[in-house]
Amino acid sequence: MEIHGRFLRMLKNQKMRELKQRYAGKDIEAGAMWLPEPEDGVFGTIFISVEKAQELAKFYDCSLQNVLVSSHRFFHNSILQ
């Protein structure tokens, strides 16, 4: 799914764990993470765990789409401040 010229990637928990280990040096499950593009350090790819997003949707009794939109907004607010 393309968002504003950048990418949102949905991954399974194991792939998220591998990314977190590789890029952050932490062997933990991650619900979401962002990796900047080397050229500008601002824009990049948002990675979201499908399983974690589904768990949040169930916990908050909302749709998966709401969880994804909230994650997208969170990263925009965090990065652009």
ABEGO torsion letter per residue (X at the ends): XBBGGBBBBBBBAAAAAAAAAAAAGBBBBBABBBBBBAAAGABEBBBBBAAAAAAAAAAAGBBAAAAAAAAAAAAAAAAAX
